């Protein structure tokens, strides 16, 4: 089962790298009236990191809830 998880993670990382490499054009983002322009690849990396962080924190929180 561990090998399947590792291969799945590696496949997802490979897909993310391919997506980032194919999307280097500049994107405009507006949120609450503030605008920023940055490469789409950079935005994808930020969002992947944020998603990983939220998932990790959620898993940590759930494991603490089960211990009680």
C-alpha positions as CSV (number, residue, x, y, z in Angstrom):
1,X,0.0,0.0,0.0
2,X,2.9,2.4,0.7
3,X,4.3,2.0,-2.8
4,X,0.9,3.0,-4.3
5,X,0.8,6.1,-2.2
6,X,4.4,7.1,-3.2
7,X,3.6,6.4,-6.9
8,X,0.4,8.5,-6.7
9,X,2.2,11.4,-5.1
10,X,5.0,11.2,-7.7
11,X,2.5,11.2,-10.5
12,X,0.7,14.2,-9.1
13,X,4.0,16.1,-8.7
14,X,4.9,15.3,-12.3
15,X,1.5,16.5,-13.5
16,X,2.0,19.7,-11.5
17,X,5.4,20.3,-12.9
18,X,4.2,19.8,-16.4
19,X,1.3,22.2,-15.8
20,X,3.6,24.9,-14.3
21,X,6.1,24.6,-17.2
22,X,3.3,25.1,-19.7
23,X,1.8,28.1,-18.0
24,X,4.3,30.9,-17.8
25,X,2.1,33.7,-19.1
26,X,1.2,36.6,-16.8
27,X,-2.1,36.4,-15.0
28,X,-4.1,39.3,-13.4
29,X,-5.8,38.6,-10.2
30,X,-8.2,41.0,-8.4
31,X,-9.4,40.3,-4.9
32,X,-11.3,42.9,-2.8
33,X,-10.3,45.7,-5.1
34,X,-6.6,44.9,-5.0
35,X,-4.9,43.7,-8.2
36,X,-1.7,41.9,-8.8
37,X,0.0,40.5,-11.9
38,X,2.2,37.5,-11.7
39,X,3.1,34.5,-13.8
40,X,0.4,31.8,-13.7
41,X,3.1,29.2,-12.9
42,X,3.9,31.1,-9.7
43,X,0.3,31.3,-8.8
44,X,-0.2,27.6,-9.3
45,X,2.8,26.8,-7.0
46,X,1.4,29.1,-4.3
47,X,-2.0,27.5,-4.5
48,X,-0.5,24.0,-4.4
49,X,1.5,24.9,-1.3
50,X,-1.6,26.4,0.3
51,X,-3.6,23.3,-0.4
52,X,-0.9,21.1,1.0
53,X,-0.7,23.3,4.1
54,X,-4.5,23.2,4.7
55,X,-4.5,19.4,4.2
56,X,-1.7,18.9,6.6
57,X,-3.2,21.1,9.2
58,X,-6.6,19.4,8.8
59,X,-5.0,16.0,9.2
60,X,-3.1,17.2,12.3
61,X,-6.3,18.7,13.8
62,X,-8.3,15.5,13.1
63,X,-5.6,13.3,14.7
64,X,-5.7,15.5,17.8
65,X,-9.5,15.2,18.0
66,X,-9.3,11.4,17.9
67,X,-6.8,11.3,20.8
68,X,-9.3,13.0,23.1
